[in-house]
């Protein structure tokens, strides 16, 4: 009972922290990528920064899985597998596909490492330790896992497709900026972020947990303000050419 009480307090703290992040990002841009800002620390190579930032959650989840008595239970194993599929790609494949020699502030890397480690405790803690005994009984007779996994993979496809479009905007040696086109960029200016938000919404449904919901809230709190900042940059740089496209920021037809 003490573990559950501590875990529930942890979830509340994480939810409140996401609110503070959401509010703060209305006033301060997360200074990486197109919005790079040296105020967030000395620059490190983008590829190194992404591995450092994303890999802690992959490693921590592996440790939590290996230490759990539920490691071979089918439903926790499925949730673990799809979670790790995203983070294996994001930690070790995505950085290798990056083009150019962009930099990322060390402060952003450190904040990402901290959140990702805490998120592993949130998601892995629920899946492998805190979910009540029998919580996942007859899970495959319920709609959650099927709907959630379908939404997760739809989001992952959008995320990967959008990253591909962004990665191929420039030819080798070109440093100009371009408006991304195609895929879900027809509807939003930050299609890659929409894909990621959709992924974790699917994961939250598949796990049917408050931990998953709070992760979606964190994803929105982090990416929605960033998508708004990127939208303003596109407006400033491309003017009417961009505005005429009529795109939303991160959620098609809504925001």
GILIN-V966882 format. One record per residue. N is the residue number from 0. PHI is phi in whole degrees, -180 to 180 (* if undefined). Layout:
# GILIN-V966882
n=N phi=PHI
n=N phi=PHI
This chain:
# GILIN-V966882
n=0 phi=*
n=1 phi=-64
n=2 phi=-62
n=3 phi=-64
n=4 phi=-63
n=5 phi=-63
n=6 phi=-64
n=7 phi=-63
n=8 phi=-63
n=9 phi=-59
n=10 phi=-62
n=11 phi=-63
n=12 phi=-61
n=13 phi=-65
n=14 phi=-65
n=15 phi=-68
n=16 phi=-60
n=17 phi=-63
n=18 phi=-63
n=19 phi=-62
n=20 phi=-62
n=21 phi=-59
n=22 phi=-66
n=23 phi=-61
n=24 phi=-75
n=25 phi=-73
n=26 phi=-114
n=27 phi=-127
n=28 phi=-77
n=29 phi=-71
n=30 phi=-85
n=31 phi=-139
n=32 phi=64
n=33 phi=-60
n=34 phi=-104
n=35 phi=-51
n=36 phi=-145
n=37 phi=-68
n=38 phi=-63
n=39 phi=-91
n=40 phi=121
n=41 phi=-62
n=42 phi=-75
n=43 phi=-125
n=44 phi=-56
n=45 phi=-53
n=46 phi=-63
n=47 phi=-65
n=48 phi=-61
n=49 phi=-66
n=50 phi=-63
n=51 phi=-61
n=52 phi=-77
n=53 phi=-95
n=54 phi=-67
n=55 phi=-57
n=56 phi=-70
n=57 phi=-64
n=58 phi=-67
n=59 phi=-63
n=60 phi=-65
n=61 phi=-62
n=62 phi=-65
n=63 phi=-61
n=64 phi=-64
n=65 phi=-65
n=66 phi=-89
n=67 phi=-89
n=68 phi=-77
n=69 phi=-101
n=70 phi=-61
n=71 phi=-108
n=72 phi=-68
n=73 phi=-63
n=74 phi=-66
n=75 phi=-56
n=76 phi=-67
n=77 phi=-65
n=78 phi=-63
n=79 phi=-60
n=80 phi=-65
n=81 phi=-72
n=82 phi=-61
n=83 phi=-70
n=84 phi=-59
n=85 phi=-61
n=86 phi=-78
n=87 phi=-66
n=88 phi=-62
n=89 phi=-72
n=90 phi=-84
n=91 phi=-123
n=92 phi=-101
n=93 phi=-52
n=94 phi=-61
n=95 phi=-68
n=96 phi=-89
n=97 phi=-64
n=98 phi=-106
n=99 phi=78
n=100 phi=-126
n=101 phi=-66
n=102 phi=-120
n=103 phi=-134
n=104 phi=-65
n=105 phi=-62
n=106 phi=-62
n=107 phi=-66
n=108 phi=-60
n=109 phi=-63
n=110 phi=-65
n=111 phi=-64
n=112 phi=-60
n=113 phi=-63
n=114 phi=-61
n=115 phi=-63
n=116 phi=-66
n=117 phi=-65
n=118 phi=-67
n=119 phi=-60
n=120 phi=-65
n=121 phi=-66
n=122 phi=-76
n=123 phi=-65
n=124 phi=-60
n=125 phi=-68
n=126 phi=-60
n=127 phi=-103
n=128 phi=-132
n=129 phi=-100
n=130 phi=-54
n=131 phi=-59
n=132 phi=-57
n=133 phi=85
n=134 phi=-58
n=135 phi=-95
n=136 phi=-63
n=137 phi=55
n=138 phi=-62
n=139 phi=-78
n=140 phi=-95
n=141 phi=-109
n=142 phi=-79
n=143 phi=-55
n=144 phi=-65
n=145 phi=-72
n=146 phi=-65
n=147 phi=-63
n=148 phi=-66
n=149 phi=-63
n=150 phi=-66
n=151 phi=-57
n=152 phi=-72
n=153 phi=-64
n=154 phi=-64
n=155 phi=-65
n=156 phi=-60
n=157 phi=-62
n=158 phi=-62
n=159 phi=-68
n=160 phi=-63
n=161 phi=-67
n=162 phi=-61
n=163 phi=-63
n=164 phi=-62
n=165 phi=-63
n=166 phi=-65
n=167 phi=-106
n=168 phi=-68
n=169 phi=-114
n=170 phi=-88
n=171 phi=-55
n=172 phi=91
n=173 phi=-80
n=174 phi=-117
n=175 phi=-74
n=176 phi=-101
n=177 phi=-134
n=178 phi=-82
n=179 phi=-65
n=180 phi=-137
n=181 phi=95
n=182 phi=58
n=183 phi=-77
n=184 phi=-66
n=185 phi=-64
n=186 phi=-115
n=187 phi=-136
n=188 phi=-82
n=189 phi=-122
n=190 phi=-64
n=191 phi=-63
n=192 phi=-71
n=193 phi=-60
n=194 phi=-60
n=195 phi=-67
n=196 phi=-61
n=197 phi=-67
n=198 phi=-54
n=199 phi=-77
n=200 phi=-65
n=201 phi=-62
n=202 phi=-64
n=203 phi=-62
n=204 phi=-68
n=205 phi=-62
n=206 phi=-87
n=207 phi=49
n=208 phi=-137
n=209 phi=-67
n=210 phi=-60
n=211 phi=-65
n=212 phi=-62
n=213 phi=-67
n=214 phi=-66
n=215 phi=-62
n=216 phi=-61
n=217 phi=-62
n=218 phi=-61
n=219 phi=-66
n=220 phi=-60
n=221 phi=-84
n=222 phi=-89
n=223 phi=-63
n=224 phi=-63
n=225 phi=-66
n=226 phi=-64
n=227 phi=-67
n=228 phi=-65
n=229 phi=-64
n=230 phi=-59
n=231 phi=-65
n=232 phi=-64
n=233 phi=-62
n=234 phi=-59
n=235 phi=-68
n=236 phi=-81
n=237 phi=-112
n=238 phi=58
n=239 phi=-61
n=240 phi=-56
n=241 phi=-82
n=242 phi=-61
n=243 phi=-64
n=244 phi=-69
n=245 phi=66
n=246 phi=-80
n=247 phi=-88
n=248 phi=-87
n=249 phi=-138
n=250 phi=-117
n=251 phi=-52
n=252 phi=68
n=253 phi=-119
n=254 phi=-144
